[in-house]
Amino acid sequence: MTTLAPALPQLRIGPHTVRPPVVLAPMAGITNAPFRTLCREFSGGKGLFVSEMITTRALVERNEKTMQLIHFDASETPRSIQLYGVDPATVGKAVRMIVDENLADHIDLNFGCPVPKVTRKGGGSALPYKRPLLRAILREAVSGAGDLPVTIKMRKGIDDDHLTFLDAGRIAVEEGVTAVALHGRTTAQHYGGTADWDAIARLKEHVPEIPVLGNGDIWCADDALRMMRETGCDGVVVGRGCLGRPWLFADLVSAMEGRAERHAPTLREVADVMVRHATLLGEWIGDEARGVIDFRKHVAWYLKGFAVGSEMRKKLAVTSSLEELGGQLNELDLDQPWPDGADGPRGRTSGNNRVVLPDGWLKDPYDCAGVSADAELDTSGG
């Protein structure tokens, strides 16, 4: 059933008005410039589209891969960079570099990543447990950012016994953060189970001073409307729901502007988007073959639910040229309609994982003695 939106409040991120209040979640290896271009095209340029994770150490060291990842298309405005860091001094240097060199218009800080290589160093979703460290990082970032707005994205906590989102939200307000996004899962849940939208509502009540964005289990435009209605959040952050489905942003804009139309593309239309996506990747990388190879991970998401045999899926997953990709797609029954159920969950769904943390991390939320600049990652993109 299609829901029509009530009048929605404006979402302000510092000087930027985000209308409708829809944000593309940073996803490692996914939300590079080509994918952001596709999503932005479908949205008509409306919304906010954030880069994949950039590590502060790699940025200040001008790592070659990192410098490519912070490239924005000329049409992207505002330019949004997500930073990951665990050392306040390094985070401060990275933020000042962004300001001094005019590299972005908005900075988001990653306190939500649950992957072991990040949490084992005390970063991502593990970090808010150390309240003084979180405060120190936010203070450095906000003071260094000047007029640039700083936002954060986080999870509920490490697990149900170590919830941090309310404390983290309050610290964010006190340190001058512009907005906070909450993924309604713990680190232990990873991407399994069901997102806790009640936690988003609790956070909104706890920090009424700044916008709160909700994240988790938005698989279609009507889910976004329902989240905003049920939680009172000021906007939504969409991640896995748009994998292989960048036109979801057209649906989100339509829904939030009170229109009923939704995209249900045929396989022919999907195939056209697949080729364009691979083409954009090749142009961005500077090598057609590498672009098509990078695109391979998207194939299964785009074809979810369509009647495509296993042998053809295998062939599509090893293509290495645009001609080969287009030729194999043309062998499919391209008149297939959008499949029932294809709007549902996609991407990673694993849950109940053991959380990998530094030794003794949970002994004292106020003891940050074991955290040092050595915990910084030296590569970007997750």
N, C-alpha and C positions, 0 to 999 in steps of 0.2 A: 504494500500500500504506500503510495506517495504522499508525503506530508508537506504541507505548505508552511513556510516560515512566518513567524510573527515578525514584527519590526525588531531588528537586531541593533544592539548598541554598537557604536564605533569602537574599534580596538585601536588604542594608541600605544605604539612602541616608541617612546621618546617623541621626536618630532614627526614620526611616520604614522600615517593613518592606514591601517590594514582593513580593507573593505572588499569583500566580506572577510570576517575574522577567521581565516583559514591559513595554516602554516604547513609547509612540507617539512616533515621530520628529517633531520640529518641521518643518513644511512651510509655506512662505510661501503665504498665501492659502488654505490648506487647513485647518490645525489650529486654527481659531478655536473659540470656545465651542460653537457648534452641532455641529460635527463631533466635538469631544471628547465632547459629551453622547451622541451616537449610539454611538460606540465604547465608552464607559463603560457604557451601557445593555446592549449586547450582552455585555460582559465580566462583567456582574453587579457592577460597581464594583471589579473586581480589576485590578491593574496600575497604571501611572503614565502620565499623559497630559500632554504638555508643550505649552505655547503656541507659536504661530508666533513667528518671530524679532522681538524688540523691540530697537530700537537705543537704546543708552545715552544718546546725545545727545537723541533725541526724548523719552525718558522724563524726563530731568531738566528739559527745557524744557516738559514737560507738553503735548506735541503732542496735539491733539484725537483724531486717529485712533489714536494710540498708547494714550491713556488708555482708549479703547473696547476695544482689543485685549487689555489686561491684565485685562479683566473676567472673573471666574470665576463659574460657577454655584454656588449655595449648597451643592450636593451634591458639589462637587469637593474632594477631599482625598486627598493633599496637593496644594496649588496650586503648579504648576511653571511658572516663567517662563524662557524662553531669552533671553539677552542677547547682543547683538553690539556690540563696541566695539574700537577700536584704540588709544585713549588711556587709559593707566592711571588718570589723575586723573578722567576722565569716567566710566569704569567704576566706580571707587570711589564717586563721588557717586551713581550709579544704584543700586548695591547698598545703600548706606546709606539711600537713599530708600525702597527696598523694605522694609528692616528697620524703619525709623522709622514708616512708615505701614502696616505689616502688610499688604503687597500680595501676598505669596507665602510659601510654606513651603519652597521649594527653588529654587535658581538654577542654571541650566545655561548655560555659555558656548559660543558658536558659534565653533569653529575648523574648520568643515567645509564651509562654503558655497563652491561653486566658480564662481559666476556672475561674469562679468566686472566688473559694476558694483561688486562687493564686493572682488574680488581686485585690481583696478586701483588701489585705495586701500591695499592691503596688509592687507586684512581677511580674515575667513573662513579658508579653507584655505591662504592665502598666509602668514598671520601666524606660525605655528609655526616657519617657517624662521628668523625673527629670534629666536633663543633668549632674549636678555636682555629683549626686549620681552614675549615670552610670560610670562616669569618675573615681570616687573613687574606685568602685568595680573592674573595669578593671585594675587600677593601682596596687591595692593589689594583684590581681590574677596574673598578669604578673610578678610582682617583686618576688612573692613567688614561681612561677613556675620554675624559673631558666632556664634550657635548655628545659623544656617541652613546646611544643607549646600550646597556648591558642587561641581558636576560639570562636565565638559567633553565636547564631542563634536568629533571631528577626523577627518581623512583620513590616509592613509599618508604623504603628502607632496605636493609640487608635481608631480613626475613621477618616473620610476624612477631618475633621476640625482640627485634631491634629496629623499630620504626623510627624514622628520622624526619619525615616530611613536614611535620608541623614546626619543629624546631628550625629546620632549614628555611622554611618559608618566612619565619619571623626574623631570622638572621638576615635573609635577603632584603627584607623591608628596611631593617635598621642600617644596612650598608649601602642603600641607594640603588638596588637593583630595580629595573623598570618593570619587569614582568617575570612570572615563573610558570613553567609548564610541568605538569605532573603526569607521568605514566603510572597508571593505577596498578602496578605490579611491584613486587619486591625483586631484589637481585636473585634470590633463590628460585623464584618462579621463571626467570628468564622470559620466555614468550609463551609459556604454557598457561593452562587454566583460563580463567575469565578475569578481565581487568576490573578492578574495584572502583567503580564510579562514585561510590559513597565517599571514598577518600578525597576525590576531587572536590566534592561538595563541602567536605569538612575543611579543606584547605582554603576554599573560597571564603568561608565564614571566618577563618582564622586570620587571613591577611586581606581584609577588605580594601586596604590602601592601594593595592596594585592589581593589574589584571592577572587572572589565573587562567591558564590554558589547559584543556583536558586532552589526554592522549591514551589510546588503548582501545582496541576492538571497534574502530570505525571502519567498517567494510563497505559501506555505501553512504550516499549523501543523507539519507534519512536517519542513519545512526548518528551523524553529526548533530542534526537538529534535536534528536532525542537526548543526546548527552548534554547539550546546552540547556534544554528544558528541565532535565532531571537534576542537574548539578548546579545550575546557575553560573557556570563558568563563562568566561568572556570570549572564548574562542576555542578552536580545536587544532590539534597537531596530528597530521595524518602521515603514517609510515607505511607499514606492510600492505595496507589496503590498496595502495596505488602501484604495487609491484606488477609490472606487465599490464598496467591499466592507467596510463597517465591521463586519460580522459575523465577519470574520477574527479579531477579538479573542475571540469566543465559542469559535472553534476552538482558538485558542492556549491559552485557559484549560482547555478540555477535554483537549487533548493533554498539557499539563503536569501535569494532575491525574490522568493515566493512563486517561482515558476515550477510547473509540473514535469517538464520534459527531462528525460534521462537518456544517457547513451546506452544503446544495446547494439554494438557494431557487429556486422557479419564478419566471417573469417577473412574475407577479402579486405575489408577495412582494417582489420587488425594486422594483416600481412603488410599493408602499406605503411602502417605506423612502425612495424618491426624494421622494415628496410630503412625508413627515415632515421630511426634510432641508431641503427648500425652505421649509417652514413655520417651522422653527426659525431659519433664516437671516433670514426676514422679521421674526420677533419680536425677534431680536437687533439687527438694524439699525434696527427701528422703522418699516419700510416694506415692505409685501408685495411690491410690484413690484421694488424693489431687491433683496430677498431672492431672488426667482425669477431675476432677472438674474444675481446672483452665483452661483446654483446652476448656471447653464448649463454652466460648465466641467466639471461633474461628470457630465453626461449620458452622454458617450461611455464613461466608465469604468464606469458602472453597466450600460450596455447591451452591454458587450464580449462578443462571442460569440453573442449572441441574434440571431435572424432578424428584423431590423428594417430596412426598406428605406431607401435613402439619402434619399428625399424626406421620409419621416417623421423621420429623424434631423435633417435640416435644420430642420424645423418645431419639433421639440423644443428645438433649440438657440437658438431665438429667442422662446421663450415669455416672457410678462411678467406672468402672474397664476397663482395656484394653480388657479383654475377651468380656465384654458387648459391648464396642464400636466396636470392630472388627466384632462381630456377627451381629450387626445391620447394619453395612456397607455392609456386605456380602448379606444382603437381598435386596439390591438395584440392579437396572439394571446397572451393572458396565461397560458395554460396551458402555455407552453413550459417544459420542464425546464431545469435548470442546464446550460449548454453544456459539452461536452468542451473542455478546454484553457483555460477561462476562469480557472482558478486560476494561470495562468502569468504571465510578466512583463507589467507595465502601467505606464503613465506614461512619462516621458522615458527614452529609451535611447541618446541621442546620445553619441558618444565621440570620442577623439583630437582634442580641440579645442585650439586655440592658447590658452595661458594668458596672460591679460592681467595684467601686474604693473607696479608703479611702476618708473621708470627706475633701472637699476642694482641692483635688488632682490637679485639672486642673486650679486652680487660678493663679499659678505662677510656670513655669517650672524650676525655679532656687531656689525655696524655698523648702528645704528638711527637715525642722525642725520637721515635723510630722512623720518622718520615724525613727524607732529604731530597736534594735535587737529583740524586742518583735514580730516583723513582720515575723521573721523566722518560717518556717514550721518545725515540729518536726518529720515528717515521709516522707519517700521517695516513689517514684513510682507514684507520681501524685495524 
